[in-house]
Amino acid sequence: MKKLITIFIAILIAGCAMAQEYYDFSAECESGQTLYYKVTSKTEPYTVKVVPHIENANPDILYTPDHIYEFYITCSQGDLKIPSSVTYNDKTYSVTSIGLGAFKHCKELTSISIPSSVTSIGAYTFYECTGLTSVYYTGSIAQWCKIEFAEPLANPLNFAHNLYVNNSLVTDLVIPETVTEIKPYAFLGATCLVSVHIPKSVTKIGRGGFWNCSELASITVDADNPFYDSRNNCNAIIETASNRLICGRKSTIIPNSVIEIGEGAFEGSMKSITLPNSVTSIGDNAFGGCITLASVTIPNSVTSIGNCAFDGCSGLTSISIPNSVITIGDSAFYGCCSMKSVAIGNSVRRIGNWAFMSCEKLKSIILPNSLTSIGNYAFSFCISLTSVTIPNSVTSIGKGVFEECWALKSVVIPNSVTSIGNGAFEDCRGLTSIIIPNSVTSIGEEAFNGCRKLKFVTIPNSLTSIGEGAFEGCNLPQETKDKIKKIERTAIDW
């Protein structure tokens, strides 16, 4: 839920910002579509940016939660060619930017031509442009590396995957010696790339510069580059000073000197991986979306597994988390739908929100005594999970932790637990009995809602608060129901 609220707020902020993007004039472009422009400089040199066509600019209608996805109505379709300049009121304006959400939801947009005059592209610009297959750029590779993409969905390659520079598909990417910086998300999603060479001139590669370039077969770095290297012909890009691997692919051999697997380093590209004993950290989304990843060996040197580190690795059947690991990040193994077994080391203190959510084949889990925090929805929708033992080190069971664990029949709650969160065991259809220890003082809303086979519950004297609908839909005896109602009334009267 926290994740959804964060996304909602981000979109709401974007929507409010888009109200300020409303156009000054429109003009038909060479490819036949009408584009909308907002003037960004009224003095020479005159400049404009492309903005979305908002048919109803009334914020009371357009930006309410009910209309949050209806920022604009008119969508460009087919092959779109953005001009490098446009004339309005006898003035020629250079098109230097594509504004926030300009082509959001344009699912029938198939290709886009971006002129070399464009230097920045705003957030959500190509959100849900799922029909895109090609991006044509009229400038050079050096110019493309300088474009400021506000975030991943600002880059059309996220959906299009194929980059054409001066009508030639880029497959073997050689960054020119004139380039010193590759901007964030520059080649994100460019599956057309089969090789990349980084020259000695590059001093900075921005976040996500080569994320999800899943077809890369060859990665090299000039031997004289002081900031990045591809040591031992490892077929990867390593940040020299930090020993952090920022980009690797199927044939990468991770050197023993690498300390960290960087954010998104292997996103969407691996079948199997063995990490050397030098690695201490697996970064956010490091192996996210690697649907063919069947096995991974995590060494005893790793202390943290980042957010979404193995998110969506649907081919992964088992994982052994060594004793060295202290934290498992949010959504770390989210959607690993083939995972049947998980061994969690005895040093793990925190399991993040949604960490094992939707691991549909996971049948049992033993949580270590070192564990102090289980994140919200950590094991929700693990529909095959039959049993779980919560250690004495845990003091609270968070929101939705075991929600929709349909097969869950047995759960042991220790005396250390003082609170059971909202929806913690909601719709655990197989749960027949539960012993709530004397340490528990509160049970959240809908905590056991929909546990239709639940016939036996021990209600301790320590319990002072029971949330609304906590046991709704349970098949409890009248005596238990009366005790629950009494606690509910006492809490309300208080």
HUFEN-V344783 format. One record per residue. N is the residue number from 1. PSI is psi in radians with two decimals (NA if undefined). Layout:
n: (N,N)
psi: (PSI,PSI)
This chain:
n: (1,2,3,4,5,6,7,8,9,10,11,12,13,14,15,16,17,18,19,20,21,22,23,24,25,26,27,28,29,30,31,32,33,34,35,36,37,38,39,40,41,42,43,44,45,46,47,48,49,50,51,52,53,54,55,56,57,58,59,60,61,62,63,64,65,66,67,68,69,70,71,72,73,74,75,76,77,78,79,80,81,82,83,84,85,86,87,88,89,90,91,92,93,94,95,96,97,98,99,100,101,102,103,104,105,106,107,108,109,110,111,112,113,114,115,116,117,118,119,120,121,122,123,124,125,126,127,128,129,130,131,132,133,134,135,136,137,138,139,140,141,142,143,144,145,146,147,148,149,150,151,152,153,154,155,156,157,158,159,160,161,162,163,164,165,166,167,168,169,170,171,172,173,174,175,176,177,178,179,180,181,182,183,184,185,186,187,188,189,190,191,192,193,194,195,196,197,198,199,200,201,202,203,204,205,206,207,208,209,210,211,212,213,214,215,216,217,218,219,220,221,222,223,224,225,226,227,228,229,230,231,232,233,234,235,236,237,238,239,240,241,242,243,244,245,246,247,248,249,250,251,252,253,254,255,256,257,258,259,260,261,262,263,264,265,266,267,268,269,270,271,272,273,274,275,276,277,278,279,280,281,282,283,284,285,286,287,288,289,290,291,292,293,294,295,296,297,298,299,300,301,302,303,304,305,306,307,308,309,310,311,312,313,314,315,316,317,318,319,320,321,322,323,324,325,326,327,328,329,330,331,332,333,334,335,336,337,338,339,340,341,342,343,344,345,346,347,348,349,350,351,352,353,354,355,356,357,358,359,360,361,362,363,364,365,366,367,368,369,370,371,372,373,374,375,376,377,378,379,380,381,382,383,384,385,386,387,388,389,390,391,392,393,394,395,396,397,398,399,400,401,402,403,404,405,406,407,408,409,410,411,412,413,414,415,416,417,418,419,420,421,422,423,424,425,426,427,428,429,430,431,432,433,434,435,436,437,438,439,440,441,442,443,444,445,446,447,448,449,450,451,452,453,454,455,456,457,458,459,460,461,462,463,464,465,466,467,468,469,470,471,472,473,474,475,476,477,478,479,480,481,482,483,484,485,486,487,488,489,490,491,492,493,494)
psi: (-0.71,-0.70,-0.74,-0.71,-0.72,-0.78,-0.75,-0.79,-0.71,-0.75,-0.67,-0.75,-0.75,-0.70,-0.73,-0.68,-0.62,-0.41,-0.53,-0.13,0.03,2.49,2.73,-0.58,2.93,2.79,2.59,2.33,3.04,-0.57,0.03,-0.22,2.75,2.20,2.71,2.41,2.57,2.28,2.26,-0.28,2.11,-0.01,2.79,2.43,2.30,2.34,2.69,2.88,2.63,2.31,2.86,2.69,1.81,1.91,-0.52,1.80,0.15,1.93,-0.44,-0.41,-0.78,-0.59,0.25,2.79,-0.56,-0.35,0.40,-0.48,0.16,0.90,-0.54,2.85,-0.81,2.17,2.41,2.56,2.82,-2.52,2.06,2.28,1.93,2.23,2.75,-0.37,2.79,2.49,2.36,2.24,0.80,0.26,2.43,2.11,2.40,2.33,1.85,-0.17,2.64,2.03,3.00,2.10,0.38,-0.61,0.44,2.34,0.16,1.32,-0.33,0.14,2.12,-0.56,2.74,2.38,2.13,2.19,2.79,-0.24,-0.38,2.19,-0.19,2.57,2.23,2.98,2.59,0.25,-0.66,0.49,2.19,0.42,1.13,-0.24,-0.11,2.32,-0.33,2.52,2.18,2.27,2.29,-0.12,-2.69,2.96,-0.70,-0.70,-0.68,-0.67,-0.31,-0.15,2.33,1.80,2.16,-0.60,3.08,-0.72,0.03,-0.34,2.08,-0.33,-0.32,-0.56,-0.66,-0.68,-0.43,2.08,2.16,2.16,2.05,0.80,0.18,2.22,2.25,1.98,-0.81,1.71,2.02,1.91,2.21,2.68,-0.31,-0.26,2.25,-0.39,2.35,2.02,2.75,2.43,0.30,-0.76,0.39,2.18,0.11,1.40,-0.10,-0.36,2.27,-0.32,2.64,2.37,2.22,2.12,3.05,-0.28,-0.38,2.14,-0.24,2.27,2.04,2.86,2.27,0.32,-0.58,0.48,2.47,0.54,1.25,-0.27,0.09,2.21,-0.48,2.21,2.13,2.65,2.36,2.33,-0.36,0.09,2.11,-0.18,-0.52,2.70,2.91,1.03,2.53,0.49,0.79,-0.16,0.86,2.91,2.17,2.32,1.98,-0.84,-0.66,-0.17,0.62,2.15,2.06,-0.30,2.13,2.91,-2.94,-0.72,0.20,2.36,1.94,2.09,2.70,-0.21,-0.16,2.25,-0.60,2.41,1.97,2.97,2.18,0.29,-0.68,0.37,2.13,0.30,-0.09,2.66,-0.66,2.69,2.42,2.10,2.39,2.86,-0.13,-0.36,2.22,-0.28,2.34,2.02,2.98,2.30,0.39,-0.71,0.34,2.38,0.21,1.41,-0.33,-0.03,2.00,-0.45,2.57,2.38,2.00,2.10,2.90,0.07,-0.34,2.27,-0.34,2.46,2.08,3.01,2.33,0.38,-0.70,0.45,2.21,0.27,1.36,-0.23,-0.15,2.14,-0.41,2.77,2.39,1.99,2.03,2.94,-0.30,-0.40,2.29,-0.66,2.44,2.06,2.97,2.35,0.42,-0.70,0.46,2.30,0.31,1.34,-0.19,-0.05,2.12,-0.48,2.52,2.24,2.00,2.18,2.82,0.31,-0.10,2.16,-0.54,2.29,2.12,2.98,2.40,0.30,-0.75,0.38,2.39,0.48,1.43,-0.38,0.01,2.14,-0.59,2.75,2.33,2.04,2.37,2.76,-0.22,-0.28,2.24,-0.34,2.20,2.07,2.83,2.38,0.40,-0.67,0.34,2.56,0.36,1.40,-0.23,-0.07,2.12,-0.50,2.66,2.44,2.11,2.21,2.84,-0.23,-0.29,2.29,-0.30,2.56,1.99,-3.07,2.20,0.37,-0.75,0.45,2.38,0.46,1.43,-0.62,-0.05,2.05,-0.46,2.28,2.33,2.05,2.11,2.95,-0.17,-0.38,2.25,-0.34,2.53,2.09,2.99,2.26,0.35,-0.72,0.47,2.31,0.58,1.51,-0.39,-0.13,2.14,-0.49,2.71,2.30,2.00,2.07,2.89,-0.20,-0.39,2.22,-0.34,2.49,2.21,3.03,2.36,0.46,-0.70,0.37,2.31,0.12,1.34,-0.39,0.00,1.95,-0.31,2.15,2.28,2.04,1.91,2.80,-0.33,-0.31,2.12,-0.21,2.22,2.14,2.86,2.30,0.31,-0.64,0.40,2.34,0.08,2.64,1.06,2.64,2.73,-0.64,-0.74,-0.72,-0.72,-0.69,-0.68,-0.78,-0.65,-0.75,-0.68,-0.77,-0.71,-0.72,-0.72,-0.80,-0.65,NA)
